[in-house]
Amino acid sequence: MSAVVRLVTFADLDDAAGARQVSVSLRQEAELVDGRRLLLLDDRGWAVSGGGASGPWPTMSAEEIEETSRVVVGPDEPFGGHSRADMEADHWAALAADLRGQGVVVDWRELERLPHDVVLSERLLARVGRAQGDDAP
């Protein structure tokens, strides 16, 4: 049985959003000790509408994109009388159940404590670099 060693969220530009909007699609995977990765989430993302010709990119750093990406993949904010603890437990339990369905048994409390890396695609890094005045291609 393989153990989960970290969570990885991949962030990429979402080309369908159009030029006046920053749109990032996210895919989260669990990385196993043997190097395999199992898909957890592929239906998340976020967008910010632009105001000027250059849009919001000049104000967004790679670090801000990473931080926003971590928030977007969850846990969600409390709603409808749910506490933050309830939302967190439900989120991690759902991910653990997904992994069980893929043949990996892990306690949700272990998932919660794992490192969570965010990897920005080359296209996204290049776009952020251009917006901040770098000479990225």
Protein Blocks (a to p, Z undefined) as FASTA:
>chain_A
ZZdfbdcddddddfknojkbccdddddddddfkopacdfbfcbccddddfblnommlmpc
fklmmmmmmmmnopcddeehiafklmmmmmmmmmmmmmmmnopacdfklmmmpccddddd
fklmmmmmmmnopacZZ
